[in-house]
């Protein structure tokens, strides 16, 4: 990434504290001759655009590539450690959903927050595809049922997928588990962390969805089926050079869980 980046400082509000310079993980920033933050000579090309400088500024005086700093969130109280732990412990893989759409306001908020998902080397070449209407996921389900046999016969999907055909024909939704919505995470085939980035993004999406009382379920089988059925893949509009790497079902759960499970602990080794 050799883009030339630009930092602009609001000199009326900047207090020249140097927080932005200290926050720069690659040491590209310094005070210029006028005493304000700027890139060192020729250093902007190697900046990874992590925006730590922008977020570190206590007065919101730094803009990056024309992007203005966001509003501070001081008026929003962070959840306690107990609340976060409860959210994580109560998370279940939901495979039974109410047949109703999640409100567009909630879906929009979930999509907006995905912008803060981290990526390796701050590459940010993620692309999300969301089925936000129950009617659309029913169409995709019907298309898969119709087209899967040909994909298996062509060898695009292994013969193991034959086991899906009989329950699908009998009305059992073994792929989408009756979910009204699904989100696919695609990533550039050239991204340095193309395996990890989509998973990290949907892991964050899942926690946010849980906070709205939504059920979620990782659905690798849907991603794999659709990626190998060209007719359905075309419906999503995945751009050339991108691949679907992860997918997640979501919607209102058909019933509520009353308590967490009691899983055995994973082995943990403290290295000394």
N, C-alpha and C positions, 0 to 999 in steps of 0.2 A: 504494500500500500504506500504509494509515493505521492499522495495528494498533498498539495500545499495548503496548510491550515492557517487560520487567522484568529487572533485574539483581539477583542476590543474591550477597553476599560472605560467605564463611566468615571471620569475624573472628579465629578462632583460628589460621588458617594464613596469612592475608593479611599480606604484609610491606610493603604500601603503597609499592611501588616505582614505581608509575605506568606500568608497561609496557602495561597495558590501555588507558590513556588515550592514550598515544602511538600505539598500534596502530589506534585508531579513525580510519578513513579519512575520515569526515565530521565529525569534531570534535564529537561529541555527548556525550562523557563528560567528567567532571571530579570532583575530590574534593568530597565533601559536607562539611557542617559537622562531622561526626564524623571526617573524614579518610579516608573510604573512597570507592571509586569508585561513581558513580551517574550517571544521565542528568541533563543540564542541564534546567532547567525547560522542559516541553513538547517536549523534543527526541526523546522515545522514539518518537513517531508517524512521524518521518521517518527513523528508523533502518532500514537495508536488511538487518539481521540477517545480516551476513557472518560473524559470530562470530570476527573477528580478535581481539577483546578476550579471548575465552575461550582461544583457542590461544596468545596471547602470555603468559598468566599463568604464571610459572615454578613456582608452587606449587599450581596447580589449584584456586584459591580462588574462582573466579568461575563462577557458573551463570547461564544465560540462558533466560528463559521456562520455568524449571523443568527445563531440560536440564542434566545434570551434565557436567563436563568428562571427556573420554575419557582413558584411560590413556596415559602417555607411551610413545613407541616407541624409547626410548634403547637397548633391548636388541636391536633389529632393525637390522642393518647395512645401510646404503644401498648399492645396486649402484654399482660404479665407472663412470666415464664410458665406459670401454672395453666394459663389459658392456652398458650401455644402447645404445651405438652398434652393438654386435653384434646385439642384439635388433631394432633398427630396420632394419639392413642385411639381415638374414636374413628379414625379413617378406616373404611372398609371398601373392598372392591364390589361395587354395586352392579348387580346383574338383573335387577328387577326395577323398572322405572314406571312412573306415572305417565300416561299418554297425553302429555300436555307440553306446550312450548315454555321454555324459560323466557322471562321477559327480556325484551330487547335492551332495556337499560342495564340489566345485569350482565348480559352477554357483552355489551359494549364496554362495560367497566372491566370485565375479565380480559378482553382483547387489549384495551388500553394499557393495562398493567404489564402485559407481556413485553412491552417496550423496554422494561427494566431487567429483562432476563439477561444474565451474563453470557458471553460467548468467548471461546478461546481466541486469544490475541485481539479481542474486541472486533472480530471479523464481521459479525452482524448480518451475515447473508442467510438469514432465516426467512421463510415464507410460510404463513399459516393459512390453512383452508378450513373454514368453519361451515358446517351444516347447521344452520340456525332455525330451520323449519322442519317440523316432524314429517310434513308431506314429502320433502326432498329426500330424507333418509329412507323413507318407504320406497321411493322410486329407485334409489341406489340399491336397496336390498333386493328389489325385484329384478333389476338389471344383473346383479351378481348371480342370483339364482338361475337366470336364463343363460348367462355367458360362461359360468364356471366350467361346465362340462367341456366346452370347446377349448378353454385355456388348459385344462388338464390333458386333453387329448393332444394338444400341440406340444406339450411338455413345458409350458410356461410355469405351471404349478405341478408339484410332485403328486404322485398317485395317492399320497396320504390324504390329500384334500377330497378324495372320493367319499371319505367318511362324512363329509359335510352335506353331501347332496341329499341323502335320504331324509335326515331331519329337517332340512330346509324345505323340501317338497311337502312335508307333513305339517308345515306351519311353525316349526320350532326355530326361533331366531338364534342360531348358534354363533353368528358373527357379531351382530350389533346388540344382542341381548335386550331387545325392546327399547333401547335408548332413543330418545327423541333427537339427540344431538351428538355430533362427533367433531373433534378438531384434529386435523392432520398437521404435523410439523414437517415441512420440507426444508432442505438445506442445499446450498451449492455443493456440487461434487468436488469443488476445489477448495472448500473451506478446510482450514487446518484441523479443526476438531468437529468434523461432520458427524461423528458418532455421538459425541457427548452433548453438543449444543442443543439438539432437539429434545433430548431427554431432560436436560436441566430446565429448559423452558416449560415443558409440560409438567414437570414436578412442581414448579412454582405455580403454574396454572391450577394444578390440583389443590394445593393448599388454599389458594384464594377461593376456588369454587366451594371447598368445604366450608369456608367461613360464611357463605350464603346459604348453607344447608343443602347444597347439591350433592348428589352421588356421582362418583366417577369410577372409571375402570380403564386401566391400560389395555389397549386392544391391538396387539401386534398382528393378529390374524387379519384384521380389517386392512391394515396398512399393506400387508404382504399380498392379500388377494387383489386389492385395487391396483397396486403397483404392477401387477402382472395381467391385468385385464385392460387392454388399451382403450376400449370403448368407454369404460367407467373413468379411467384415468384422465381421458380427454375432457370429461364432464367437469372435473376439478379445475382444469386449466393450469396444471403444473408447468412452469416454464422450462424450456430446454436447458439442460445442464444442472437441473435440480432433481433431487430424489426425496421421496417420502421416507422418513426414518423413524417416525413415532406417531402414534395416534391414541386418542383418549375419548372414551364415551363420557357423556355427562347429561344430567337431567335431574328432576326431582325424584328421590327414591320412593319406591312403592310402599316401603315400611321403614320405621326408624329402629335403630339399634339402641338398646337401653344402657349398655355398659361396654367397656373395652374387653378384649379377649385376654387370655393369660398365656402369652407365648413364652417359650423358654428363651433365655438370653442367648445371643450370639457369643461365641468365644471372643474375648478381648485380650490382647497382649499389650502391656505397657512397656515400651522399649526404654531401656536404661543405658 
